[in-house]
């Protein structure tokens, strides 16, 4: 059973969780429901590869939440299409009249080496992870902006930062999620809509095929409180990435070296300056939701005009 002692509750908040019937998604659903949330459990019941469908898991999960005393409904639409994504959000609106929290957790795996992966397997993973995120974010974000409140938690991965062999489709999906997270944070800021990325490590069926014999305890229940915090109205951050693996919680972010400015470059000069260009003793870190794009340009332009890094 999930922790029910949190002072941060979700009474009357409507939460949509994709991939919510099993693994990490179920841990999120169970925790937030125990804290008063009204939950839409979305899961099309597909196999790990993303093929097939089964209404059973979502219906059973929603029934289990109702048995806990929570309000919950099942959604079996697929995130892989725009129509499916819209239907998932409409399920929340039809059942509860609003959507406060969107947790996009749905995922699939199709391992293959880059030189051997088929386009079908490539798209099958992007359609669920990355395009699936857009398919649910687009209608949810519009509604959140109109109501002046929303929390989005997208699922990234250290695989999107560092990448394992045989996972080009997964790596591209998870690194692409960074841009979507930033877009929600930047455009949602004035409307009370915040978005953050969870980079979870947990023992679920997504780990099938990997050698996990030396892993420490990595249950989904270790990740759920981080997601619960990011989904709560009190969460102060937006446009950020949080790692949660085996009980460790950390923030991940993108950083530049200060670099080198010259008014003119040749190929040989780039080569000769490479050590200085790569020197990480002086770094720039910008925050997407705090005008990071403009700050990057401003400091870069300052160097170009001879005013220094600022």
Protein Blocks (a to p, Z undefined) as FASTA:
>chain_A
ZZfkbfbdcehiacddehklgcjllmmmmmmmmnopacddddehiafkopacdfklmmmm
mmmmmmnopacdddfbdfkbmklmmmmmmmmmmmnopafbdcdfbdcdddddfklpcfkl
mmmmmmmmmmmmmmmmmmmmmmmmmnopacddddddfklmnopghilmmmmmmmmmmmmm
mmmmmmmmmnopacdddddddddfklgoiacklpccddfklmmmmmmmmmpmklmbehia
cddeehiacdddddddebjadfbdcfklmmmmmmmmmpckbccdddfklomlmmmmmmmm
mmmnononZZ
